[in-house]
Amino acid sequence: MNKRFQILSLLFLGFSQVVFSQIKEEKLILDRQREPEVKKIEKKKTSIEAEKNYPPEEKSANPPTYNITNVPASSDFKTSLIQGEDISPKFDAEYQNNYFQLGMGNYGKILADGNISTKLDSGMEVGGDVHFLSTTGLRKVYNWDSQQNSGNAGVYLNSYGEKGKLSVNADYGLNDYNYYGIYAITPRSNNVDLNQRTNRIKVNGYYDFYANEFLNDVRVKSSFLTDKFNAQENQAEVLFNLSKHGVELPALNDVKFNADLGLNLETVNTDFELRNQNSSQYLNGTVSPKLTFFKGNSYLMIGSDFSFLNSKTRSLARGDDFILDQEEKSNKTYWFPKAELQFAAANEFKFYAGITGGLKLNSYANLLEENPYLLSDQELRATETKYKFYFGLRGDIDQNIKYDFSAGFGKMNNILFFQANDLFTATVDYNRPAYDFANTFSSVYDNGTVSEAKASIQYFPLANLALDAEVNFEKYNLDNYENIFYKPLVKASIGGKYAMLDKKLKLGAKAIFATDQTTNSFQINNDGINPDVYISSENRNDKVGGFADLNLSAEYQVHKNFSIFALGNNLLNTPYQTFKGYKVLGAQILGGVKISF
């Protein structure tokens, strides 16, 4: 047994060296640690996946078996858009629900974060949380304003009933930032207004039945978004999961099956006021039947998605001397295959293969999460994954190593990516709005195929040490575009978390990498023949360089109610860009205090 762990440890260390030297990644994903499978016992997933919540043990006449893990209050040390992600180590320990933390650092960085909750006599839990992060930006790099601020405030309620748990939450988010990534021309004034601001309100409700007797769970989501340029978007979604689990088949020894039926209704309505004034209304209904046959850890899942999409879009087509109002309506029906087979030779080796597909409604809110520097006028389409074949190997070795290696190939329609915008007005002597410096992006779509390979591994050599690594490879072949923009070929991360001094000192590290990304860009000149007009030329094979980004964190518990923490981001001081013209902050150090009660 020891020899096997020595060999696996050497392999993991060797893999880490290769990743550090050859692979780069774009974005840090917080708290990716996964528990070993043998410790994670949960209700079987339904046709429409939903994260299950744990009921109190005394509830339900026939409760499912759960292994409850105590986790801290949700605080991800989210960052402003100008910089890479901050990280905060989190370990299995006894955490207090109520806390407030405050930190300050270079680049004018200010962090405030807190959560408070209480249990009422009726058994309900109510609470609220706030989060604020601000930075003055890159004053030594840009002569114009690159300051950014973000904040969230939310309230929530959890109620445990006789048959299930009710969760309701409401959240308000504000993002106040600037289109500071100007590279093609120089603003005539350093006081130019580049501001963009988004507001989003979300209200969600979720009822989870303890036993999967026909009605599994019900989920309702809604959101409303506006921005400074009068864009508006409404989203709503209702999901029902019906199920019958654990049905025995007398004719087949030790074989059970689960029957699931997912019902999903989603709508997205978006209206823009700038430029082409794009407007779209989408209504999508999905029926997802699924049967899963189990024997031990092996299973066969067979299912389908039937989607019914109703859409209405409108936009203005602009010419030199005309404006044409265009409107399209359509009703389409889609069928997508769903199947997966897993053969578990042992807990250590589980071979799996399958096929999947589906329809995704792209919204302005979701696009802003990927790229905040979008023009407030976007064409929105639904992305269709016609099919994706995949296969892989995963396993859990003695609760110390968990791994998952997979590869796949898929056919997609309306693959979403972003391209840079040119100047909208070529006149030199012009009071340009914030978005007209070739500093914004628009969504574009194309059909094509994607080949992918993924590898992830988590290693738990000690009770207070967790190591993880991930590598993702994606290669797109498009029908009309030679290159896909802002999709790195390889992304990777490697990190670890360690607790010492009786878990009073908690350390975290995360290194992230990404290879070069292809983009389009513009070179803008005034050739002197017509000094009142800019002449621009486009390069459709420009590059945004790859990068390596090192992040460290530490927290020390001075008293059970008082801690100090420090965060270091982009410690290699790499001046990389997230999008063309948009540089991230350099090496950042932030320190602060945390009060728990």
Secondary structure by P-SEA (a helix, b strand, c coil): caaaaaaaaaaaaaaaaaaaccccccccccccccccccccccccccccbbbbbbccccccccccccbbbbbcccccccccccccbbbbbbcccccccccccccccccbbbbbbbbbbbbccccccccbbbbbbbbcccccccccccbbbbbccccbbbbbcccbbbbbbbbbbbbbbccccccccccccccccbbbbbbbbbbbbbbbbcccccccbbbbbbbccccccbbbbbbbbbbbbbbcccccccccccbbbbbbbbbbbbbbbbbbcccccccbbbbbbbbbbbbbbbccccbbbbbbbbbbbbbbbbbbbbcccbbbbbbbbbbbbbbbbbbbbbbccccccccccccccbbbbbcaaaaaaaccccccccbbbbbbcccccccbbbbbccccccccccccccccccccbbbbbccccccccccccccccccbbbbbbbbbcccbbbbbbbbcccccbbbbbbbbbbbbbbcccccccccccccccccbbbbcccccbbbbbbbbbccbbbbbbbbbbbccccccbbbbbbbcccccccbbbbbbbccccccccbbbbbbbccccccccccccccccccbbbbbbccccc
